[in-house]
């Protein structure tokens, strides 16, 4: 099934984001944002919530958005691409030139994110993420930006050790340097260090959002993410197949909360500080599959293969989000089942925004 993601994000979700970020937007009145990665899943939520606030509060703000494929995004999200507050620029983040511009805020979300980690090779992941981040950080300094948010990943911690229920920002863990499948996490660690080192005392106030796993309208259903695959199977009346034993633990934050947290960290995050972004409401992959299966009618079948080679693969991937809660007063608005139901409803054939 070709998944139709041309519809705007739900109006009630954009209203929800606005209500929970109301006190932030004065800092962005008249702002000129530079955005990378604005055409992906995160980018859709950030740009549409930005445009909603811009209109509702008459902010007079605008954003330049760098993308490697402007025509594809314009076709997928014409309601964003055609908005006069958005300027789409086709360019590679490693080589674009915008030094003559002035920007107030920089939101850097771009990265290679092939979930299969089979192509491009590890060195290419590293190159795009690290060199791209260096380019963006230098641009932010040259263009006089006040704030810079680097969107990173929980992959920087490497494999979550057994006995660690939730991983915190000060955890002394990292991917193994000889594990080429950890290229994404290795590159994100280097990108964080680079951003913090270059802006330690001068330049934009730089914060990092270490993002974990998410679900919501606009989520790709064919990109290798387990939750997206489960939803696609359920909506097309296929069996939901789990190759392993279903024991790995995950947590999923609703994308509406993701947008709230990222806007808050951009505007209020402390210089040189990383914040975990995600849900700490964990569940097993098996329970996730059964929950998704029960949200369609008739319920989908779930098959647990118990493949010995896949037993426990993926382990635990659950953040500790106490820092964001205590320092930035952030919270989760949606539980797991509600987040899944909203995502499924948006993706149903014939559904409206």
C-alpha positions in Angstrom: 0.0 0.0 0.0 1.4 3.5 -0.8 1.1 5.4 2.4 -0.4 8.9 1.7 1.3 11.4 4.0 0.3 14.5 2.0 -2.3 15.5 4.6 -1.5 18.2 7.2 -0.8 16.9 10.7 -3.9 16.9 12.9 -5.2 20.3 13.9 -5.9 19.2 17.4 -2.2 18.1 17.8 -0.9 21.4 16.5 -3.2 23.2 19.0 -1.9 20.9 21.7 1.7 21.8 20.9 0.8 25.5 20.8 -0.9 25.4 24.2 2.1 23.7 25.8 4.7 26.1 24.3 2.7 29.3 24.6 5.3 31.0 26.8 8.2 30.2 24.4 7.0 31.9 21.2 7.8 35.5 22.3 11.4 34.5 22.1 10.8 33.6 18.5 8.8 36.7 17.5 10.4 38.0 14.3 12.9 35.2 14.4 14.7 33.9 11.3 15.4 30.2 11.7 17.9 28.0 9.8 16.6 24.4 9.8 18.2 21.2 8.5 16.4 17.9 8.4 13.1 19.8 8.1 11.7 17.4 5.5 11.7 14.2 7.6 9.4 12.9 10.3 10.8 15.3 13.0 11.0 18.1 10.5 7.3 17.8 9.5 6.3 18.2 13.2 8.6 21.1 13.8 7.8 23.0 10.7 4.0 22.5 10.9 3.9 23.4 14.6 6.1 26.5 13.8 3.7 27.6 11.0 0.7 27.1 13.3 2.2 29.2 16.0 3.4 31.8 13.5 -0.1 32.2 12.2 -2.0 32.0 15.4 0.3 34.5 17.3 1.2 36.7 14.3 4.9 36.2 15.1 6.3 37.4 11.8 8.9 34.6 11.9 10.3 32.7 9.0 12.5 29.7 8.3 15.1 28.7 5.7 15.0 24.9 5.4 17.8 23.0 3.7 16.8 19.7 2.0 18.5 17.3 -0.4 15.3 16.8 -2.3 13.0 19.8 -2.3 10.7 18.6 -5.1 9.9 15.4 -3.2 9.1 17.3 0.0 7.0 19.8 -2.0 4.9 17.0 -3.4 4.6 15.3 0.0 3.8 18.4 2.1 2.6 21.2 -0.3 0.8 22.9 2.6 4.3 23.5 4.2 6.3 24.1 1.0 3.9 26.7 -0.3 3.7 28.7 2.9 5.4 32.1 2.5 7.1 31.8 5.9 9.1 28.8 4.6 12.0 29.0 2.2 13.1 25.7 0.9 16.7 25.4 -0.4 18.1 22.3 -2.1 21.6 21.7 -0.8 24.0 19.2 1.0 24.5 20.2 4.6 28.2 19.6 4.2 28.7 22.2 1.5 25.8 24.8 1.5 26.7 28.5 1.7 24.6 30.9 3.8 27.3 32.9 5.5 25.9 36.2 4.2 22.6 35.6 5.9 21.5 36.5 9.5 19.7 33.8 11.5 18.5 34.0 15.1 18.0 30.3 15.8 19.5 27.1 14.2 17.7 23.8 14.4 20.0 21.0 13.2 18.1 17.7 12.6 19.7 16.4 9.5 21.5 13.1 9.5 21.8 9.8 7.6 19.2 7.5 9.3 18.9 4.3 7.3 17.6 2.0 10.0 19.0 -1.1 8.2 22.6 0.2 8.5 23.5 -1.6 5.3 23.9 1.4 2.9 25.6 3.8 2.7 28.7 2.3 4.5 29.8 3.3 8.0 32.2 6.0 6.8 29.5 7.7 4.9 27.2 7.9 8.0 30.1 9.4 9.9 31.0 11.9 7.2 27.5 13.3 6.7 26.7 13.6 10.4 30.1 15.0 11.6 31.0 17.2 8.7 27.4 18.4 8.4 27.3 19.3 12.0 30.7 21.2 11.7 29.3 23.2 8.8 26.1 24.0 10.6 27.9 25.1 13.8 30.2 27.3 11.9 27.3 28.8 10.0 25.4 29.5 13.3 28.4 31.4 14.6 29.0 33.3 11.4 25.4 34.3 11.1 25.0 35.6 14.6 22.5 33.0 15.8 21.5 33.2 19.5 20.5 29.6 20.0 21.5 26.3 18.4 19.8 23.0 19.0 21.5 19.8 17.8 19.1 16.9 17.5 21.2 13.8 18.5 20.2 10.3 19.5 20.1 7.8 22.3 22.4 5.8 20.1 25.3 7.8 21.6 25.1 5.5 24.7 25.7 2.3 22.7 24.0 -0.9 23.9 22.1 -0.3 27.1 23.8 -2.5 29.8 21.8 -5.2 31.6 20.6 -3.9 34.9 20.2 -0.3 33.7 16.5 0.2 33.5 16.7 3.8 32.1 19.7 5.5 30.8 20.6 9.0 32.0 22.6 11.8 30.3 25.6 11.2 32.6 25.8 7.5 31.9 29.5 6.5 31.1 28.5 4.2 28.2 29.4 4.4 24.5 29.3 2.3 21.4 32.3 0.0 20.8 34.8 1.7 18.3 35.2 -1.6 16.4 31.5 -2.1 15.8 30.8 -0.7 12.3 27.1 -1.1 12.9 27.4 1.7 15.5 28.4 4.3 12.9 25.3 6.4 13.6 25.9 6.5 17.4 29.6 7.1 17.0 29.0 10.0 14.6 26.4 11.5 16.9 28.8 11.4 19.8 31.4 13.2 17.8 28.9 15.7 16.5 27.8 16.6 20.1 31.4 17.0 21.2 32.2 19.2 18.1 29.1 21.4 18.7 29.8 21.9 22.4 33.6 22.5 21.9 33.0 25.1 19.2 30.4 27.0 21.2 31.8 26.6 24.7 32.4 30.3 25.4 31.3 32.1 22.3 28.7 31.8 19.5 25.2 30.5 19.9 24.0 28.9 23.2 24.1 25.3 22.2 21.9 22.5 23.6 21.5 18.8 22.5 18.4 16.7 22.4 19.2 13.0 22.6 16.1 11.5 21.0 15.0 7.9 21.5 11.9 6.3 19.8 8.7 8.0 18.6 5.3 7.4 17.1 2.7 9.7 15.6 1.0 10.9 12.4 3.5 11.1 9.6 5.6 8.3 10.9 7.1 6.3 8.0 5.5 2.9 7.9 8.1 1.2 5.6 11.4 2.4 6.9 12.6 -0.4 9.3 11.1 0.9 12.5 9.4 -1.9 14.4 6.4 0.2 15.4 5.9 1.5 11.9 6.1 -2.0 10.4 3.6 -3.3 13.0 1.1 -0.5 12.2 1.5 -1.1 8.4 0.8 -4.8 8.9 -2.2 -4.2 11.1 -3.8 -1.7 8.7 -3.3 -4.0 5.7 -4.7 -7.1 7.5 -1.3 -8.9 7.5 0.0 -10.8 10.4 2.4 -9.0 12.7 5.5 -11.2 12.8 8.1 -11.0 15.5 11.2 -12.9 14.5 12.7 -13.1 18.0 11.3 -13.8 21.4 9.5 -10.4 21.8 11.5 -9.5 25.0 13.4 -6.4 24.0 12.1 -3.3 25.8 11.3 0.0 24.1 9.4 3.2 24.9 7.7 5.5 22.4 7.0 9.2 22.8 4.1 10.7 20.9 5.3 13.2 18.2 3.2 16.0 19.6 5.2 15.8 22.8 8.4 15.5 20.8 7.7 18.9 19.2 7.0 20.5 22.6 10.2 19.1 24.0 12.4 20.2 21.1 11.0 23.7 21.0 11.5 24.0 24.7 15.1 22.8 24.5 15.8 25.1 21.6 14.6 28.2 23.5 15.3 27.3 27.2 18.0 24.6 27.1 21.1 25.3 29.1 24.3 26.0 27.2 26.5 22.9 26.8 23.8 20.5 28.2 22.3 17.4 26.7 18.7 16.3 27.4 17.2 12.9 26.8 14.0 13.2 24.8 11.6 10.2 24.8 9.2 8.3 27.0 10.1 6.3 30.1 7.0 4.2 29.8 8.5 1.0 28.7 7.0 -2.1 27.1 8.2 -5.3 25.4 8.2 -5.6 21.6 5.6 -8.4 22.1 3.3 -6.2 24.1 3.8 -3.4 21.5 2.7 -5.8 18.7 -0.3 -7.0 20.6 -1.4 -3.5 21.5 -1.2 -2.4 17.8 -3.0 -5.5 16.8 -5.9 -4.8 19.2 -6.4 -1.2 17.8 -7.6 -2.4 14.4 -10.9 -4.2 13.6 -10.8 -7.1 13.3 -7.7 -7.4 15.5 -4.6 -8.5 13.6 -2.8 -11.7 14.3 0.5 -11.7 16.1 3.1 -14.4 15.3 6.1 -14.9 17.6 8.6 -17.0 15.7 11.2 -17.2 18.6 14.1 -17.4 16.1 17.0 -18.4 18.2 19.3 -16.0 16.3 17.0 -13.1 17.1 16.4 -13.8 20.8 16.9 -10.6 22.8 18.3 -8.7 19.8 17.9 -5.0 20.5 17.9 -5.4 24.3 16.6 -2.4 26.2 16.3 1.2 24.8 14.6 3.3 27.4 15.7 6.8 28.5 15.7 8.5 31.9 14.0 11.9 31.4 14.3 13.3 34.9 16.6 16.1 33.7 14.1 17.4 31.2 11.3 17.1 33.8 13.1 18.8 36.6 15.0 21.5 34.7 12.6 22.4 31.9 9.3 21.3 33.5 8.6 19.0 30.6 6.1 16.2 30.8 4.4 13.5 28.7 0.9 14.2 27.6 0.1 10.8 26.0 0.4 7.3 27.2 1.5 4.5 24.9 -1.9 3.2 23.8 -3.3 6.6 23.1 -0.2 7.5 21.1 -0.6 4.3 19.0 -4.3 4.9 18.5 -3.8 8.4 17.2 -1.1 7.3 14.8 -3.2 4.4 13.5 -6.2 6.7 13.0 -4.2 9.2 11.0 -2.8 6.5 8.7 -6.1 4.7 8.1 -7.0 4.8 4.4 -9.4 7.7 3.8 -8.7 9.4 7.1 -8.8 13.2 7.1 -6.4 15.5 9.0 
